[in-house]
């Protein structure tokens, strides 16, 4: 599987995409409430393991649904707060969530693969070293985001068609955590 590519400890940061990695992705739509936010199988257990292995756990998510007017910033913040609360209640942790609410066509743009959300995280947590970071996502933009910053990249395989070649491919976040941190 190639897990021997890197070994993590508390000096490492875990960057996670949201839809398709943490929660079930709604292809052709958006998660618009906490009721439609459904954790991927094994994610809560995975984040509990990650809590022991990584110094920081950061979520970076593209959410143009706000710019499209189908979800308010307050509603998005509530979804994220409910996610963090559930993760914490099961022994996991998310240190921060950065959401790019721009349209895909907006300029300037914070959306992945642009590095703005990672740089914002590094300003908030100066100990973040991108050479000691892992980006886990399910799309080409997630993998490009990580590669452009010098992170290790992990693709969670799904029905999303990808062309970027990650450092590692897995079926789930739990599979990755069981091999990296357990």
Backbone as CSV, one residue per row, in Angstrom:
resi,resn,N_x,N_y,N_z,CA_x,CA_y,CA_z,C_x,C_y,C_z
1,UNK,0.825,-1.205,0.000,0.000,0.000,0.000,0.861,1.258,0.000
2,UNK,2.141,1.170,0.371,3.000,2.339,0.332,2.952,3.180,1.591
3,UNK,2.429,2.638,2.679,2.333,3.393,3.924,3.719,3.790,4.422
4,UNK,4.738,3.039,4.074,6.081,3.328,4.542,6.656,4.608,3.936
5,UNK,5.876,5.301,3.120,6.339,6.559,2.525,6.623,7.630,3.579
6,UNK,5.932,7.572,4.696,6.139,8.568,5.736,5.616,8.062,7.080
7,UNK,6.207,8.577,8.141,5.787,8.251,9.497,5.411,9.561,10.168
8,UNK,4.266,9.575,10.822,3.796,10.812,11.444,3.982,10.784,12.951
9,UNK,4.047,11.985,13.520,4.062,12.164,14.967,3.406,13.515,15.268
10,UNK,3.530,13.973,16.493,2.831,15.199,16.900,3.373,16.476,16.255
11,UNK,4.441,16.372,15.478,4.926,17.546,14.746,4.247,17.655,13.378
12,UNK,3.403,16.679,13.031,2.722,16.639,11.733,1.338,17.240,11.823
13,UNK,0.865,17.767,10.689,-0.484,18.316,10.566,-1.257,17.482,9.556
14,UNK,-2.508,17.202,9.889,-3.412,16.487,9.001,-4.398,17.488,8.422
15,UNK,-4.353,17.672,7.108,-5.327,18.499,6.403,-6.342,17.562,5.768
16,UNK,-7.619,17.847,5.984,-8.693,17.001,5.474,-9.673,17.794,4.634
17,UNK,-10.016,17.258,3.474,-11.169,17.748,2.741,-12.396,17.313,3.541
18,UNK,-13.521,17.961,3.346,-14.735,17.595,4.082,-15.585,16.605,3.302
19,UNK,-16.254,17.071,2.249,-17.197,16.223,1.513,-16.465,15.107,0.784
20,UNK,-16.817,13.864,1.095,-16.188,12.706,0.476,-15.081,12.099,1.316
21,UNK,-14.626,12.824,2.331,-13.601,12.310,3.243,-14.185,12.177,4.643
22,UNK,-14.721,13.284,5.175,-15.313,13.268,6.517,-16.778,12.853,6.451
23,UNK,-17.503,13.451,5.537,-18.934,13.147,5.397,-19.240,12.655,3.994
24,UNK,-20.391,12.035,3.867,-20.810,11.539,2.561,-21.050,12.723,1.627
25,UNK,-20.442,12.638,0.478,-20.566,13.692,-0.528,-21.890,13.532,-1.266
26,UNK,-22.545,14.647,-1.515,-23.780,14.646,-2.294,-23.409,15.078,-3.709
27,UNK,-23.215,14.102,-4.601,-22.841,14.431,-5.974,-23.988,15.196,-6.628
28,UNK,-23.659,16.345,-7.240,-24.666,17.165,-7.893,-25.470,18.023,-6.935
29,UNK,-25.066,18.073,-5.666,-25.790,18.868,-4.670,-24.863,19.256,-3.529
30,UNK,-25.459,19.739,-2.455,-24.695,20.263,-1.332,-25.285,19.777,-0.018
31,UNK,-24.433,19.663,0.991,-24.891,19.437,2.354,-25.396,20.794,2.848
32,UNK,-26.696,20.877,3.107,-27.298,22.171,3.451,-27.776,22.266,4.887
33,UNK,-27.582,21.201,5.680,-27.972,21.233,7.089,-27.230,20.136,7.833
34,UNK,-27.233,20.224,9.144,-26.621,19.171,9.951,-27.354,17.851,9.761
35,UNK,-28.628,17.916,9.430,-29.418,16.696,9.213,-28.978,15.955,7.951
36,UNK,-28.458,16.677,6.965,-27.995,16.025,5.735,-26.482,15.793,5.738
37,UNK,-25.834,16.150,6.839,-24.405,15.887,7.029,-24.287,14.499,7.652
38,UNK,-23.832,13.531,6.863,-23.727,12.148,7.332,-22.254,11.740,7.301
39,UNK,-21.709,11.403,8.458,-20.307,10.993,8.518,-20.081,9.746,7.673
40,UNK,-18.933,9.721,6.972,-18.513,8.518,6.262,-18.280,7.414,7.300
41,UNK,-18.484,6.180,6.891,-18.294,5.058,7.790,-16.857,5.036,8.307
42,UNK,-16.717,4.926,9.627,-15.406,4.828,10.251,-14.700,6.138,10.512
43,UNK,-15.275,7.249,10.085,-14.578,8.537,10.225,-14.412,8.944,11.687
44,UNK,-15.409,8.740,12.501,-15.282,9.144,13.908,-14.174,8.342,14.590
45,UNK,-14.083,7.062,14.309,-12.990,6.243,14.845,-11.649,6.719,14.285
46,UNK,-11.613,7.061,13.010,-10.389,7.539,12.374,-9.900,8.832,13.019
47,UNK,-10.820,9.735,13.304,-10.428,11.014,13.912,-9.991,10.841,15.363
48,UNK,-10.501,9.836,16.030,-10.020,9.526,17.380,-8.564,9.058,17.310
49,UNK,-8.251,8.216,16.323,-6.869,7.756,16.125,-5.983,8.946,15.730
50,UNK,-6.469,9.773,14.805,-5.701,10.941,14.345,-5.398,11.894,15.503
51,UNK,-6.317,12.000,16.443,-6.142,12.864,17.606,-4.880,12.483,18.379
52,UNK,-4.554,11.197,18.390,-3.365,10.726,19.098,-2.087,10.879,18.274
53,UNK,-2.228,10.905,16.943,-1.049,10.865,16.093,-0.575,12.191,15.534
54,UNK,-1.480,13.142,15.375,-1.149,14.409,14.711,-1.205,15.577,15.685
55,UNK,-0.311,16.551,15.474,-0.308,17.753,16.305,-1.487,18.669,16.013
56,UNK,-1.841,18.797,14.740,-2.971,19.633,14.318,-3.804,18.862,13.311
57,UNK,-5.114,19.067,13.371,-6.059,18.493,12.419,-6.900,19.641,11.880
58,UNK,-6.768,19.885,10.575,-7.374,21.047,9.924,-8.288,20.580,8.790
59,UNK,-9.484,21.133,8.707,-10.387,20.858,7.597,-10.330,22.034,6.634
60,UNK,-10.136,21.714,5.345,-10.135,22.720,4.280,-11.176,22.283,3.251
61,UNK,-12.196,23.121,3.056,-13.328,22.694,2.241,-13.798,23.785,1.297
62,UNK,-14.036,23.408,0.053,-14.636,24.313,-0.928,-16.148,24.245,-0.767
63,UNK,-16.799,25.385,-0.534,-18.244,25.435,-0.299,-18.861,26.593,-1.079
64,UNK,-18.861,26.489,-2.406,-19.416,27.564,-3.229,-20.922,27.697,-3.053
65,UNK,-21.564,26.747,-2.357,-23.013,26.839,-2.117,-23.378,28.143,-1.416
66,UNK,-22.436,28.721,-0.646,-22.702,30.002,0.013,-22.764,31.113,-1.039
67,UNK,-21.769,31.162,-1.926,-21.761,32.185,-2.984,-22.947,32.025,-3.924
68,UNK,-23.412,30.800,-4.099,-24.577,30.557,-4.958,-25.891,30.949,-4.277
69,UNK,-25.835,31.224,-2.986,-27.031,31.653,-2.259,-27.939,30.527,-1.788
70,UNK,-27.443,29.283,-1.822,-28.284,28.176,-1.355,-28.038,27.822,0.103
71,UNK,-27.006,28.424,0.712,-26.696,28.205,2.121,-26.072,29.486,2.669
72,UNK,-26.485,29.888,3.860,-25.909,31.089,4.467,-24.593,30.748,5.166
73,UNK,-23.768,31.768,5.374,-22.515,31.569,6.117,-22.802,31.072,7.521
74,UNK,-23.864,31.592,8.148,-24.229,31.147,9.500,-24.624,29.679,9.512
75,UNK,-25.365,29.247,8.506,-25.767,27.839,8.436,-24.559,26.936,8.213
76,UNK,-23.625,27.375,7.370,-22.406,26.610,7.155,-21.609,26.507,8.455
77,UNK,-21.508,27.618,9.169,-20.796,27.612,10.452,-21.463,26.659,11.445
78,UNK,-22.786,26.591,11.437,-23.497,25.680,12.337,-23.226,24.217,11.971
79,UNK,-23.225,23.906,10.680,-22.890,22.541,10.234,-21.500,22.164,10.738
80,UNK,-20.550,23.085,10.604,-19.183,22.806,11.036,-19.089,22.690,12.550
81,UNK,-19.824,23.521,13.276,-19.795,23.412,14.736,-20.391,22.078,15.189
82,UNK,-21.473,21.655,14.566,-22.078,20.359,14.906,-21.119,19.210,14.574
83,UNK,-20.398,19.316,13.454,-19.399,18.312,13.084,-18.300,18.231,14.145
84,UNK,-17.757,19.372,14.530,-16.683,19.424,15.531,-17.159,18.851,16.859
85,UNK,-18.378,19.195,17.261,-18.937,18.701,18.530,-19.055,17.184,18.520
86,UNK,-19.553,16.630,17.420,-19.702,15.170,17.317,-18.339,14.482,17.322
87,UNK,-17.382,15.043,16.596,-16.034,14.477,16.561,-15.434,14.489,17.964
88,UNK,-15.556,15.598,18.672,-15.011,15.731,20.021,-15.677,14.748,20.982
89,UNK,-16.982,14.569,20.839,-17.724,13.685,21.766,-17.317,12.221,21.622
90,UNK,-16.651,11.881,20.521,-16.216,10.496,20.315,-14.698,10.347,20.447
91,UNK,-14.058,11.350,21.012,-12.628,11.256,21.295,-11.720,11.806,20.218
92,UNK,-12.297,12.418,19.205,-11.498,13.011,18.141,-11.329,14.502,18.338
93,UNK,-10.752,15.145,17.317,-10.492,16.581,17.406,-10.372,17.146,16.012
94,UNK,-10.893,18.346,15.833,-10.636,19.175,14.659,-10.241,20.534,15.209
95,UNK,-9.034,20.976,14.883,-8.530,22.225,15.453,-9.084,23.461,14.777
96,UNK,-9.399,23.357,13.480,-9.945,24.509,12.757,-10.564,24.030,11.451
97,UNK,-11.543,24.813,10.981,-12.178,24.569,9.689,-12.048,25.847,8.867
98,UNK,-11.527,25.702,7.657,-11.434,26.817,6.716,-12.312,26.469,5.526
99,UNK,-13.236,27.357,5.207,-14.157,27.119,4.094,-14.003,28.217,3.050
100,UNK,-13.786,27.801,1.820,-13.750,28.734,0.693,-15.164,28.819,0.151
101,UNK,-15.780,29.974,0.317,-17.179,30.134,-0.084,-17.301,30.845,-1.434
102,UNK,-16.171,31.009,-2.132,-16.149,31.668,-3.432,-16.797,30.806,-4.509
103,UNK,-17.287,31.477,-5.539,-17.661,30.762,-6.760,-16.402,30.221,-7.409
104,UNK,-16.537,29.150,-8.170,-15.379,28.577,-8.872,-14.700,29.614,-9.763
105,UNK,-15.474,30.570,-10.281,-14.957,31.552,-11.227,-14.472,32.851,-10.579
106,UNK,-14.587,32.962,-9.273,-14.230,34.213,-8.582,-12.730,34.478,-8.636
107,UNK,-12.382,35.767,-8.647,-10.986,36.192,-8.587,-10.895,37.354,-7.608
108,UNK,-10.005,37.336,-6.602,-9.167,36.202,-6.243,-10.023,35.067,-5.680
109,UNK,-9.400,33.927,-5.485,-10.155,32.753,-5.100,-9.409,31.963,-4.035
110,UNK,-10.089,31.617,-2.945,-9.501,30.835,-1.846,-9.658,29.336,-2.079
111,UNK,-10.423,28.956,-3.095,-10.739,27.542,-3.309,-9.497,26.697,-3.604
112,UNK,-9.522,25.458,-3.115,-8.480,24.511,-3.520,-8.604,24.307,-5.025
113,UNK,-7.522,24.215,-5.753,-6.163,23.943,-5.297,-5.354,25.169,-4.867
114,UNK,-5.914,26.362,-4.901,-5.185,27.532,-4.407,-4.805,27.310,-2.946
115,UNK,-3.709,27.879,-2.521,-3.145,27.586,-1.198,-3.638,28.488,-0.073
116,UNK,-4.577,29.377,-0.348,-4.986,30.382,0.642,-5.419,29.792,1.981
117,UNK,-6.218,28.737,1.973,-6.698,28.180,3.252,-5.559,27.578,4.066
118,UNK,-4.590,26.945,3.406,-3.441,26.379,4.120,-2.577,27.483,4.709
119,UNK,-2.374,28.545,3.954,-1.567,29.660,4.449,-2.266,30.357,5.615
120,UNK,-3.591,30.440,5.554,-4.358,30.994,6.673,-4.190,30.122,7.914
121,UNK,-4.235,28.807,7.729,-4.035,27.881,8.851,-2.638,28.056,9.448
122,UNK,-1.638,28.223,8.576,-0.267,28.400,9.058,-0.104,29.721,9.822
123,UNK,-0.831,30.753,9.410,-0.795,32.022,10.166,-1.420,31.828,11.548
124,UNK,-2.516,31.059,11.623,-3.169,30.810,12.910,-2.339,29.867,13.781
125,UNK,-1.685,28.897,13.151,-0.881,27.897,13.871,0.525,27.894,13.265
126,UNK,1.404,28.805,13.715,2.732,28.951,13.081,3.586,27.682,13.114
127,UNK,3.243,26.731,13.956,4.019,25.496,14.025,3.763,24.561,12.830
128,UNK,2.775,24.872,12.011,2.502,24.036,10.840,3.651,24.153,9.851
129,UNK,4.200,22.994,9.507,5.279,22.866,8.527,4.717,21.995,7.403
130,UNK,4.543,22.568,6.213,3.916,21.823,5.123,4.709,20.582,4.716
131,UNK,6.013,20.556,4.988,6.801,19.359,4.676,6.511,18.236,5.665
132,UNK,5.803,18.566,6.741,5.388,17.584,7.735,3.855,17.637,7.845
133,UNK,3.219,17.564,6.681,1.759,17.627,6.622,1.252,16.615,5.598
134,UNK,0.042,16.167,5.837,-0.631,15.235,4.948,-1.944,15.865,4.525
135,UNK,-2.211,15.886,3.219,-3.500,16.338,2.698,-4.272,15.118,2.243
136,UNK,-5.478,14.934,2.811,-6.341,13.818,2.451,-7.573,14.375,1.755
137,UNK,-7.813,13.922,0.521,-8.964,14.394,-0.230,-9.455,13.352,-1.206
138,UNK,-10.522,13.716,-1.924,-11.102,12.774,-2.884,-11.176,13.343,-4.300
139,UNK,-10.520,14.482,-4.541,-10.567,15.108,-5.865,-9.168,15.553,-6.300
140,UNK,-9.037,15.815,-7.596,-7.774,16.328,-8.125,-7.376,17.630,-7.448
141,UNK,-8.337,18.513,-7.188,-7.983,19.802,-6.571,-7.411,19.608,-5.171
142,UNK,-7.876,18.604,-4.442,-7.315,18.312,-3.115,-5.866,17.864,-3.230
143,UNK,-5.600,16.977,-4.187,-4.243,16.448,-4.356,-3.305,17.547,-4.857
144,UNK,-3.754,18.371,-5.798,-2.924,19.498,-6.277,-2.628,20.473,-5.135
145,UNK,-3.640,20.754,-4.313,-3.492,21.638,-3.156,-2.334,21.150,-2.286
146,UNK,-2.348,19.886,-1.935,-1.294,19.334,-1.093,0.065,19.335,-1.773
147,UNK,0.112,18.916,-3.027,1.382,18.845,-3.756,2.022,20.217,-3.902
148,UNK,1.222,21.226,-4.233,1.769,22.570,-4.442,2.386,23.150,-3.179
149,UNK,1.956,22.644,-2.022,2.501,23.113,-0.749,3.579,22.184,-0.194
150,UNK,3.887,21.114,-0.914,4.916,20.180,-0.463,4.442,19.176,0.575
151,UNK,3.140,18.964,0.666,2.586,17.990,1.608,2.610,16.599,1.001
152,UNK,2.513,15.581,1.849,2.203,14.232,1.399,0.732,14.252,1.011
153,UNK,0.356,13.498,-0.009,-1.029,13.515,-0.474,-1.628,12.116,-0.451
154,UNK,-2.888,12.070,-0.006,-3.611,10.808,0.077,-4.966,10.994,-0.573
155,UNK,-5.270,10.100,-1.512,-6.560,10.116,-2.184,-7.466,9.072,-1.550
156,UNK,-8.643,9.515,-1.094,-9.683,8.585,-0.678,-10.478,8.272,-1.936
157,UNK,-10.389,7.028,-2.373,-11.022,6.645,-3.635,-12.538,6.659,-3.511
158,UNK,-13.178,7.145,-4.570,-14.639,7.234,-4.621,-15.047,7.144,-6.081
159,UNK,-16.294,7.477,-6.352,-16.711,7.465,-7.754,-16.244,8.711,-8.509
160,UNK,-15.593,9.630,-7.812,-14.966,10.790,-8.447,-13.831,10.318,-9.358
161,UNK,-13.817,10.781,-10.583,-12.748,10.440,-11.520,-11.593,11.409,-11.290
162,UNK,-10.406,10.863,-11.037,-9.243,11.708,-10.770,-8.107,11.362,-11.732
163,UNK,-7.263,12.356,-11.967,-6.094,12.176,-12.823,-4.796,12.404,-12.062
164,UNK,-4.842,13.212,-11.012,-3.644,13.480,-10.213,-3.191,12.188,-9.539
165,UNK,-1.879,12.034,-9.408,-1.327,10.844,-8.762,-0.893,11.217,-7.342
166,UNK,-1.603,10.689,-6.341,-1.247,10.994,-4.952,-0.070,10.136,-4.485
167,UNK,0.466,10.452,-3.328,1.506,9.608,-2.732,0.924,8.258,-2.321
168,UNK,-0.376,8.267,-2.011,-1.024,7.075,-1.482,-2.513,7.125,-1.803
169,UNK,-3.112,5.987,-2.079,-4.565,5.889,-2.249,-5.115,4.907,-1.233
170,UNK,-6.257,5.252,-0.647,-6.918,4.395,0.345,-8.408,4.374,0.057
171,UNK,-9.095,3.450,0.689,-10.547,3.363,0.545,-11.281,4.245,1.539
172,UNK,-10.607,4.620,2.648,-11.276,5.423,3.674,-10.240,6.086,4.575
173,UNK,-10.682,7.096,5.299,-9.826,7.758,6.275,-9.434,6.771,7.375
174,UNK,-10.349,5.884,7.749,-10.042,4.893,8.791,-8.914,3.968,8.340
175,UNK,-8.938,3.540,7.088,-7.850,2.701,6.579,-6.519,3.429,6.715
176,UNK,-6.478,4.705,6.353,-5.248,5.487,6.470,-4.793,5.588,7.913
177,UNK,-5.681,5.953,8.809,-5.292,6.141,10.212,-4.849,4.837,10.854
178,UNK,-5.496,3.746,10.508,-5.099,2.443,11.071,-3.688,2.075,10.652
179,UNK,-3.231,2.563,9.506,-1.897,2.258,9.035,-0.848,3.293,9.430
180,UNK,-1.252,4.543,9.584,-0.282,5.597,9.933,-0.072,5.747,11.428
181,UNK,-1.145,5.635,12.205,-1.076,6.034,13.608,-1.319,4.901,14.600
182,UNK,-1.894,3.800,14.150,-2.283,2.758,15.105,-1.098,1.900,15.498
